[in-house]
């Protein structure tokens, strides 16, 4: 492949690259340093009524190359932040799954006595209700006897 063909193949590539290729900027003959991390405000993207056209219009003065560097820089920052969050919580996640290994057996061990107790409580309730019903019937009978006597 001749150098002219290589240059043509480079031109066919998209201006924007959202991959992790660090050499992408070297393909083009420009040197732009990434902007600070605070340049792209996260709230701008997470706002309920985010308008991409308005966002891009507000950065029209940057030019496409500078905007590309800004967005790629922000993307790299977000990826690094995501990896940091995953790494921070990864050990807790692993510990959680490890700590849950014996929980099923412990739950089953507690379920059996609770079910027995529930059955016993239902039996006592039933017996108490029968006693209450019997007492109410006897009280009703006594009330009828009093009315007949009086």
C-alpha positions, 0 to 999 in steps of 0.5 A, a space after each residue: 500500500 502506498 503512502 497516498 493510499 494510507 492517507 486516504 484510508 485515514 481520511 475515511 475514518 470518522 473524526 470522532 473516536 470513542 474507543 480507548 486508542 491513544 494513538 488516534 490523535 496522532 493520526 491527525 496533525 494537531 496537538 491539543 491537550 485535553 481540557 480539565 475534568 470539570 470542563 464537561 459538567 456531568 449535570 449537563 448530561 444528566 439534566 432531565 431536559 438535556 438537549 444535545 444540539 444546545 450542548 454542541 452549539 454552546 461549544 461551537 467556538 471550540 471547533 470539531 477537533 477541540 470538541 473531540 478532544 474534550 469529549 474523548 477526555 470526558 469519556 476516559 474520565 468516566 471510564 476510569 471513574 466506573 472502573 474505580 467504582 467497580 473496584 471499590 465495591 467489588 470486594 464487598 460484592 464478593 464478600 456478600 456472595 461468600 457470606 450468603 453460602 450458609 444462609 439457606 440452611 440457616 433459614 431452613 433450620 429456623 423455618 421448621 421450628 417456626 412452622 411447628 410453633 405456628 401449628 401449635 399456636 393455631 391449635 391453641 387459638 382453635 381451642 380458645 375459640 371453642 371455649 369462648 363459643 361454649 361459654 357464650 352459649 352457656 351465658 346465652 342459656 343462663 340469660 334465657 333462664 333468667 328471663 323465664 324466671 323473672 
